[in-house]
Amino acid sequence: MNGAHAVGADGKLGLLASGHVGDVAVFAKSGRTQFAAVTEAAIADVALVLKGGRALAGNAAIVDALE
């Protein structure tokens, strides 16, 4: 069971799909493997941060393309 389902919000949360609200962080792999790309990331490795579907931070070219 995921958190959205546990609180009765799985109609809007917990899924990356149209009509749902999601927070996403995307990190550059930078030669690291799987989880290390996140756990060892530096600020420069943050490619994109979305909160509620809106771009908050990240690579300027990516953020600008989404606005």
N, C-alpha and C positions, 0 to 999 in steps of 0.2 A: 504494500500500500504506500503510495506517495503522500507527501505532506498536503497537497491540494485536495486529494480525496479524503484524507483524514479530517479536514476541517469543513468538508462539504462544499468546496469551491472548485471542484474539478470541471465545472462547466465553463470556467473562465481562466483557470490557472493550471500549471503543471504540464503544459503541452506547448510545443513550438508549432503553432498553427494559426491560420487566419482567424480572427475573432477572439483569440486568447491574449492575455496579458503576460509578458515574460520579461525576465531580467537575464541578460546574457553577457558573458565576458569572453572575448576572443584574444588569445595570446599567440604571438609568433613562436613557432617551434624552435627556431634558432639552433638547430642541431641537437636539441635535447629530445629525449624520448618521453612519450605519453605524459604522465603526471608531472615529470620534472619540468616540462614546458610551462607549467603553472607554478609549481612550488619553488622553482628557482628563477622565476621571471623577475626582470627589472622593469622599471617604469617604461623604458623604451620598448619593451616587448609587448606592451598592451596595444593590440591592434584596434580593439573596439569594445566599448562598454555600452550596453543598452539597458535602460531601466523603463519598464512599462512600455517597451517598444520604441522609446525615444533615445537617440544617440546622445550620450553624455560626455564621452571622452574617447580618445584613441588617435590613430593615424589620421591626420588632417584630411588627406585625400579620401579616405573611406568615410569619415564623418560628413564631409562636405557633400559627397555623392548621395548620402541618405537624406539630406535636408531639402 
